[in-house]
Amino acid sequence: MRRLLSIHIKLAAVITCLVCVSSCKKNFGEINTNPNSVTVPDVKFLFSYSEDKLATYQGTEWIWESMEQLWRFTQHITSDPYEISNNVNSRYNAFYESILPNLFEIRRQIDMKADKGAYQKMAAVTYIVQVVQGIKVTDMNGSIPYTEALKGRYGGNYSPVFDNQETLFSTWLKELDDAIAVLANNSLPAQQNFGTNDIYYKGDWAKWVMLANTLKLRIAARLENQNQAKTKEIFQQVMSNAIGPISVDNAQLSYSSVDYFGPADIDYRSPRYATTSIMSFLKAANDPRLPVYFDKNDLQGDFRTVLTQNGATLPSFININDPLIMYQGGPADWTLNPTFAAYIKNPFQVGNTTTKYFLISRINRKFFAPRFGGNTTGVFTDVMVSNAESCLLVAEFIQKGYAGSVNTNGTAEDWYKKGITSSIKTMNSIAVAAVSTPAYSTGDGTTEINAYLANAKVMFNGTGNLEKIYIQQYLNLFRNPTEAFVFCRRTGYPKNNSTYYPREAFNEIIPRRFWTNDPGEVNRANWQKALQDQGFTPLAQDVPTLNSQRIWYDKNAPVFGGGL
């Protein structure tokens, strides 16, 4: 599909050149009206483009935001602590320049059709797509233009208001509810369908409903620290819906392409390594995702013999009898244990020999970036909204008592197990597609997953069940850095001093949001008012300010590691 778009772009450039060459001739209007130009676009192609951009704009986001910032703050990885830069927040421009325009145009084109009643479901799903990205944009920016966005294109309003988060969430909930109602309505006249032009669901309306319901759960989670009653209300609505949230793997919002490589330059500026905390837990629980997420270090083969022959002893942080000694993590904050941290990027030298062992495990680069370093095999897969995320949010809300009298079609434990099972299977599928290390080498993973669910560190046994749900959310969200950051920010988990999964000491101040740039004279007044209403210092990019001046739904949240 991306190759087709490239062809169209090149053809458009040729046509433009030809028009310019002939533009000095008489009968300008007649000559410059191309009878072959598209004046009524095919809404199916417009939809494919916005869907594609939902995933593919993220190339630079992976580098500047996820790997250099968010992953370090969530402590999924440890790496060089680079300062936050102007390269962050590509999500903002992508929303307004690449995703929203075609969705608005689809609805405009449909509204002009004589048989527009046959396109109601096609119009409905456009709102779901824009809510996916809209949530992501407000997560790191707070107030943004939405209810008046793109009105300059059609109505001449070039100064849209910046809607606050209460308005945004209320608007998105209504749009999702309206979309669900239309998509689930079987009494509508015969409906047109995007078919194979729908990259994600191939026009399966039920799966779009599932996605809309899971997006409602995402909103509910974000509202909890400001309006717990609303969180309960939304959760009960979702669980009362006949179709419900995503609960099967083939309903995940998943993008895969041989032409898009994701974070291809995954070692840009610094390699990424496992933290001590995540590695310790994965090993203790015998988590099948361990080899999927991280590579082995150099402590393999006859290394023990080599050490013995040369009278060498490994650093004290490594247990020589550890059966998983080939997997090691490093401190999240290098400044707090410089002796330990020195081994992150530097090898351990065996005595006076030339033999050296790198001790700390890197992230599995083939899993996250199949084509890194010139690799020619493997396909990148981005599961932007997963079944595991959906199931574990349901488990969280049931465990918190938010279901009331609503039938949740299972207990918190049932949804917890479904979420874990889906996470392991999904990560394995991503690894297989990437030609990377799988979670299990034979069968469908049932044996490994059942053993994991029975592990004392994982078993849902009445002791610390909510924390167990939280940690499984955390482990599952490794592949979704923004959701992982939002999770840690809203819950304060992993929490400091936990006996189950403790967050590591971290002296670095964490920015809890990004910033929006001055939009220019035309809309500066609305931008300034939005910043003032939120208590934000205009254009402030220093980390202390980005830490203390929080977005609305984050104002009552705990500090990182401060979970209850």
C-alpha positions in Angstrom: 0.0 0.0 0.0 2.9 2.4 0.8 4.4 1.6 -2.6 1.1 2.6 -4.2 1.0 5.9 -2.3 4.6 6.6 -3.5 3.6 6.1 -7.1 0.6 8.5 -6.6 2.9 11.1 -5.1 5.4 10.9 -7.9 2.7 11.1 -10.5 1.3 14.2 -8.8 4.7 15.8 -9.0 5.0 15.2 -12.8 1.5 16.6 -13.4 2.4 19.7 -11.4 5.5 20.3 -13.5 3.6 20.0 -16.7 1.0 22.5 -15.5 3.7 25.0 -14.6 5.3 24.7 -18.0 2.1 25.6 -19.8 0.8 28.1 -17.4 1.8 31.1 -19.4 -0.4 30.2 -22.4 -3.9 31.6 -23.2 -7.1 29.9 -22.1 -5.5 29.4 -18.7 -8.5 27.8 -17.0 -9.2 25.4 -19.8 -5.6 24.4 -20.4 -4.9 23.9 -16.7 -8.0 21.8 -15.9 -6.7 18.2 -16.1 -9.6 16.0 -17.2 -7.9 13.1 -15.5 -7.4 14.8 -12.1 -9.3 13.4 -9.1 -11.9 15.8 -7.9 -14.0 13.3 -6.0 -11.5 11.1 -4.0 -12.3 7.5 -3.2 -12.9 7.5 0.6 -11.5 4.0 0.9 -8.0 5.3 -0.1 -8.3 8.3 2.2 -9.0 5.9 5.1 -6.0 3.7 4.3 -3.7 6.7 4.4 -4.8 7.9 7.8 -4.7 4.3 9.2 -1.1 3.9 7.8 0.0 7.2 9.3 -1.3 6.1 12.7 1.6 3.7 12.9 4.3 4.9 10.5 4.7 8.5 11.8 6.4 7.0 14.8 9.8 6.4 13.4 11.4 9.4 15.1 9.1 9.0 18.1 10.7 5.7 18.8 14.2 7.3 18.9 13.7 10.7 20.6 10.8 9.9 23.0 10.5 6.2 23.6 14.0 4.9 23.8 15.8 8.0 25.1 13.2 9.2 27.5 10.0 7.2 28.3 11.6 3.8 28.6 14.2 5.1 31.0 11.6 6.8 33.2 9.4 3.6 33.3 12.6 1.6 34.1 12.0 -1.0 31.4 15.5 -0.2 30.2 18.7 1.6 31.3 20.7 3.8 29.0 22.6 7.0 28.6 20.5 9.9 30.1 20.2 12.3 27.3 18.4 15.6 27.9 15.0 16.1 26.4 15.1 17.9 23.1 12.9 19.7 20.6 12.7 16.4 18.6 10.0 15.1 21.0 6.2 15.4 20.5 6.0 14.3 16.8 2.6 12.9 17.8 1.2 16.4 17.9 2.0 17.4 14.3 1.2 13.9 13.0 -2.3 14.2 14.4 -3.1 17.5 12.6 -1.1 17.0 9.4 -1.3 13.3 8.6 -4.2 11.6 10.5 -7.1 14.0 10.9 -7.3 15.7 7.5 -8.4 12.6 5.5 -10.8 11.5 8.3 -12.6 14.9 8.1 -12.6 14.7 4.3 -14.1 11.2 4.3 -17.0 12.5 6.3 -17.4 15.5 4.0 -17.4 13.4 0.9 -19.9 11.0 2.5 -22.2 13.8 3.5 -22.3 15.0 -0.2 -23.4 11.6 -1.5 -27.0 11.0 -2.6 -26.9 7.6 -0.9 -25.0 8.8 2.2 -27.2 6.6 4.4 -25.3 3.6 3.0 -22.0 5.0 4.4 -22.9 5.5 8.0 -20.7 2.8 9.4 -17.8 3.9 7.3 -18.1 7.4 8.7 -18.5 6.1 12.2 -15.1 4.3 12.3 -13.3 7.5 11.3 -14.0 8.9 14.8 -12.5 5.8 16.4 -9.3 6.3 14.5 -8.9 9.9 15.5 -9.7 9.1 19.2 -6.8 6.6 19.2 -4.3 9.4 18.3 -6.1 12.1 20.2 -5.7 10.3 23.5 -2.0 9.9 22.8 -1.6 13.6 22.0 -3.3 14.9 25.1 -1.4 12.5 27.3 1.7 14.5 26.9 0.3 18.0 26.1 -2.9 18.6 28.0 -5.3 21.0 26.3 -5.3 20.7 22.5 -7.5 21.9 19.6 -10.1 19.3 18.8 -13.8 20.5 18.6 -12.7 23.3 16.3 -9.8 21.6 14.7 -9.5 21.8 10.9 -12.3 24.3 10.6 -10.0 26.6 8.7 -10.0 24.1 5.9 -13.8 24.1 5.5 -15.1 27.1 7.4 -12.4 29.7 7.5 -11.8 29.4 11.3 -8.0 29.5 11.7 -8.0 30.1 15.4 -9.4 26.9 17.0 -9.8 26.9 20.8 -7.7 24.5 22.8 -10.1 22.1 24.5 -9.2 21.2 28.1 -9.0 17.5 29.0 -12.4 17.3 30.6 -13.9 18.5 27.4 -11.7 16.2 25.3 -12.6 13.1 27.3 -16.3 14.0 27.3 -16.2 14.6 23.6 -14.4 11.4 22.8 -16.6 9.3 25.0 -19.7 10.7 23.1 -18.0 10.1 19.7 -17.1 6.5 20.7 -20.6 5.8 22.0 -22.2 7.2 18.8 -19.8 5.1 16.7 -20.6 2.0 18.7 -24.4 2.6 18.3 -24.1 3.0 14.5 -21.7 0.0 14.0 -23.8 -2.3 16.1 -27.1 -1.2 14.4 -28.2 -4.1 12.2 -31.4 -2.3 11.1 -29.6 0.3 8.9 -29.9 0.1 5.1 -27.3 -2.0 3.3 -23.9 -0.5 4.2 -20.9 0.1 2.1 -17.6 -1.2 3.5 -13.9 -0.3 3.4 -13.1 -3.9 2.8 -9.4 -4.6 2.3 -8.6 -0.9 2.3 -9.2 -1.1 6.1 -5.6 -2.0 7.1 -6.5 -3.1 10.6 -9.9 -4.9 10.5 -10.8 -5.3 6.9 -14.2 -3.8 7.5 -15.2 -6.0 10.4 -17.5 -3.7 12.3 -17.6 -5.8 15.5 -13.9 -5.5 15.9 -14.2 -1.7 15.6 -16.7 -1.8 18.4 -14.3 -3.8 20.5 -11.6 -1.2 19.9 -14.0 1.6 20.7 -14.9 0.0 24.0 -11.2 -0.6 24.9 -10.5 3.1 24.2 -13.2 3.9 26.6 -11.3 1.8 29.2 -8.2 3.8 28.4 -10.1 7.0 29.1 -11.6 5.5 32.3 -8.1 4.7 33.6 -7.0 8.3 32.9 -9.9 9.8 34.7 -9.6 7.7 37.8 -7.4 10.2 39.8 -9.8 13.0 39.0 -13.2 11.4 38.8 -13.4 7.9 40.2 -17.2 7.8 39.8 -16.9 8.5 36.1 -14.3 5.7 35.8 -16.8 3.3 37.4 -19.6 4.5 35.1 -17.5 4.0 32.0 -16.3 0.6 33.0 -19.9 -0.6 33.7 -21.0 0.8 30.3 -18.3 -1.1 28.5 -19.0 -4.4 30.3 -22.7 -4.0 29.7 -22.2 -3.6 26.0 -23.3 -6.7 24.0 -20.0 -6.8 22.1 -17.7 -5.5 24.8 -14.0 -4.6 24.8 -11.2 -6.4 22.9 -11.1 -9.9 24.3 -9.5 -11.9 21.5 -6.1 -11.6 19.8 -7.5 -11.1 16.3 -9.2 -7.9 17.4 -6.0 -6.1 18.5 -5.2 -2.9 16.7 -2.1 -4.3 15.0 0.1 -2.9 12.2 2.6 -4.9 10.2 4.5 -4.0 7.0 7.6 -5.1 5.1 8.1 -1.4 4.1 8.1 0.1 7.6 10.9 -0.8 10.0 9.9 0.9 13.2 12.8 2.0 15.4 15.3 0.8 12.8 18.2 2.7 14.3 17.7 1.2 17.7 21.2 1.8 18.9 21.1 5.5 17.9 23.4 7.4 20.4 23.3 4.6 22.9 22.6 0.9 23.3 19.7 -0.1 25.6 20.0 -2.6 28.4 17.8 -4.4 30.9 17.4 -2.8 34.3 18.1 -4.8 37.4 14.5 -4.7 38.5 12.8 -6.0 35.3 15.5 -8.6 34.9 15.2 -9.9 38.5 11.5 -10.3 38.2 11.5 -12.0 34.8 14.1 -14.5 36.0 12.4 -15.1 39.3 9.1 -15.8 37.7 10.6 -17.8 34.8 8.7 -15.5 32.4 8.5 -16.8 28.8 9.0 -13.2 27.6 12.5 -13.0 29.0 14.3 -14.1 25.8 11.9 -12.2 23.7 12.6 -8.9 25.4 16.4 -9.3 26.1 19.5 -10.8 24.6 21.9 -13.1 26.5 25.2 -11.7 27.7 28.6 -13.3 27.1 28.4 -15.7 30.0 27.8 -18.7 28.0 29.6 -21.9 27.0 32.8 -22.7 28.9 33.1 -19.3 30.6 33.3 -21.0 34.1 36.3 -23.0 33.0 38.0 -19.9 31.6 37.4 -18.0 34.9 38.7 -20.9 37.0 41.8 -21.4 34.9 42.7 -17.7 35.2 41.7 -17.3 38.8 39.1 -14.7 37.9 36.0 -13.9 39.9 32.9 -12.2 38.5 31.6 -9.0 40.1 29.6 -9.5 43.3 26.3 -8.6 41.7 26.4 -11.8 39.7 25.7 -15.2 41.3 28.0 -17.7 39.6 25.5 -20.5 40.3 22.6 -18.7 38.7 21.0 -21.0 36.1 20.1 -17.9 34.1 23.4 -16.2 34.5 23.4 -15.3 30.8 20.7 -12.7 31.6 21.7 -9.7 33.8 20.4 -6.2 34.3 22.0 -3.0 35.3 21.1 -0.1 37.5 18.4 2.3 36.2 20.3 5.3 37.5 24.0 4.9 36.7 25.0 7.7 39.2 23.9 5.7 42.2 26.1 2.7 41.6 28.9 3.7 39.3 31.0 0.6 40.0 28.1 -1.6 38.9 27.1 0.7 36.1 30.6 0.6 34.7 29.9 -2.9 33.4 26.9 -1.8 31.4 28.9 -0.6 28.4 32.3 -2.0 29.4 33.3 -5.7 29.4 34.7 -7.7 32.3 38.3 -8.6 31.6 39.4 -12.1 32.6 42.7 -11.6 34.5 45.6 -10.6 32.3 44.2 -12.4 29.3 42.6 -10.9 26.2 39.3 -12.6 27.1 36.5 -10.2 27.8 32.8 -10.7 28.7 30.0 -8.2 28.4 27.8 -8.9 31.4 24.7 -6.8 31.0 21.9 -7.9 28.7 20.9 -5.7 25.8 17.3 -5.4 24.7 16.5 -7.9 21.9 17.1 -5.5 19.0 15.8 -8.0 16.5 12.5 -8.1 18.4 12.1 -4.3 18.5 13.7 -3.5 15.2 13.9 -6.5 12.8 15.9 -4.7 10.2 18.5 -3.0 12.5 22.1 -3.0 11.4 21.3 -3.9 7.8 19.4 -7.1 8.6 17.2 -8.1 5.6 14.9 -10.5 7.4 11.9 -10.0 9.7 8.8 -7.9 9.7 8.1 -5.1 12.2 4.8 -5.4 14.0 3.2 -2.7 16.1 0.3 -3.8 18.3 -1.0 -0.3 19.3 -4.0 -1.6 21.3 -3.6 -5.1 22.6 -5.9 -7.8 23.9 -3.7 -8.1 26.9 -4.0 -4.4 27.7 -7.8 -4.6 27.5 -8.1 -7.8 29.6 -5.7 -6.5 32.3 -7.6 -3.2 32.5 -10.8 -5.2 33.1 -9.1 -7.2 35.7 -7.9 -4.0 37.4 -11.3 -2.5 37.6 -13.0 -5.6 38.8 -10.4 -6.0 41.5 -11.0 -2.4 42.6 -14.7 -3.2 42.9 -15.9 -0.9 40.1 -18.2 -3.5 38.4 -21.1 -3.1 40.8 -23.9 -5.4 39.8 -22.7 -5.6 36.1 -22.0 -9.1 34.7 -18.3 -8.9 33.8 -18.2 -12.4 32.2 -15.5 -13.6 34.5 -13.7 -12.7 37.7 -10.6 -10.5 38.1 -8.5 -13.7 38.1 -10.1 -14.9 34.8 -9.3 -11.6 33.0 -5.9 -11.5 34.6 -5.0 -15.0 33.2 -6.5 -14.1 29.8 -4.4 -10.9 29.7 -1.2 -12.7 30.6 -1.9 -15.5 28.1 -2.6 -13.0 25.4 0.5 -11.0 26.2 2.9 -14.0 26.0 1.3 -15.2 22.8 1.3 -11.8 21.2 4.9 -11.1 22.1 5.8 -14.6 20.7 4.0 -13.8 17.4 5.8 -10.5 17.1 9.1 -12.2 17.7 8.4 -14.9 15.1 7.5 -12.3 12.5 10.7 -10.4 13.3 12.7 -13.7 13.0 13.8 -13.1 16.6 14.0 -15.3 19.7 10.5 -16.7 20.5 8.9 -17.2 23.9 8.5 -20.9 23.1 10.0 -23.0 20.4 7.4 -25.7 20.0 3.6 -26.0 20.3 1.3 -23.1 21.1 2.8 -22.1 24.4 0.2 -23.7 26.6 2.8 -25.6 28.7 5.0 -22.6 29.3 2.0 -20.3 30.0 0.4 -22.7 32.4 3.7 -23.1 34.3 4.0 -19.3 34.4 0.5 -18.8 35.8 1.2 -21.4 38.5 4.5 -19.7 39.5 4.3 -18.3 43.0 5.3 -14.8 41.7 2.4 -14.8 39.3 -0.3 -16.9 40.9 -3.5 -15.0 41.7 -3.9 -16.2 45.3 -5.4 -13.4 47.3 -2.0 -11.9 48.3 -1.2 -8.6 46.6 -3.5 -9.3 43.7 -3.9 -5.7 42.5 -0.1 -5.3 42.5 0.2 -8.5 40.4 -2.3 -7.1 37.9 -0.3 -3.8 37.8 3.0 -5.5 37.2 1.6 -7.6 34.4 0.2 -4.5 32.8 3.7 -3.0 33.1 5.4 -6.0 31.6 3.0 -6.2 28.7 3.3 -2.5 27.9 7.1 -2.7 27.1 6.2 -2.6 23.4 4.0 0.5 23.9 6.2 3.2 25.6 3.5 5.9 25.8 1.0 3.6 27.5 3.7 2.3 29.7 4.6 5.8 30.8 1.0 6.8 31.3 0.5 3.6 33.4 3.5 4.3 35.7 2.5 8.0 36.0 -1.2 7.3 36.9 -0.5 4.4 39.3 2.9 5.0 40.8 3.8 1.4 40.0 6.2 -0.3 40.2 6.4 1.2 43.6 9.3 2.1 45.8 10.3 -0.4 48.5 7.8 -3.1 47.2 8.7 -6.6 48.4 7.1 -7.9 45.1 8.5 -5.7 42.4 10.3 -2.6 43.6 11.1 0.4 41.5 14.8 1.2 41.6 16.2 4.4 43.1 16.2 7.1 40.5 17.6 10.6 41.2 16.8 12.1 37.8 13.8 14.4 37.7 11.2 13.1 35.3 9.3 15.4 32.9 5.6 14.4 33.3 4.6 16.1 30.0 5.9 17.8 26.8 5.1 21.3 25.6 3.3 22.9 22.6 5.0 25.5 20.4 3.7 29.0 19.7 1.2 28.5 16.8 1.8 32.0 15.5 -0.1 35.2 15.6 -3.4 33.8 14.2 -4.0 31.5 17.2 -1.6 32.7 19.8 -4.3 34.1 22.0 -6.1 30.7 22.4 -2.7 29.0 22.9 -1.7 31.4 25.7 -5.1 31.1 27.3 -4.9 27.3 27.4 -1.4 27.5 29.0 -2.7 30.0 31.6 -5.7 27.9 32.4 -3.5 24.8 32.9 -0.9 26.7 34.9 1.8 26.1 32.3 4.8 28.4 31.7 4.8 29.2 27.9 7.6 27.4 26.0 9.2 26.0 29.2 11.3 23.0 28.3 13.3 22.7 31.5 12.6 19.4 33.3 11.7 20.8 36.7 8.9 22.8 35.2 7.7 19.9 33.0 7.7 17.8 36.2 5.8 20.2 38.5 3.3 21.7 36.1 1.1 18.7 35.4 -1.7 18.1 32.9 -5.2 18.0 34.4 -5.8 14.2 34.7 -2.3 13.8 36.2 -2.6 16.4 39.0 -3.7 14.0 41.7 -1.6 11.1 40.6 1.3 9.8 42.8 4.9 10.5 42.0 6.7 7.8 40.0 7.2 4.9 42.4 4.7 6.4 44.9 1.9 3.8 44.4 -0.3 3.0 47.3 
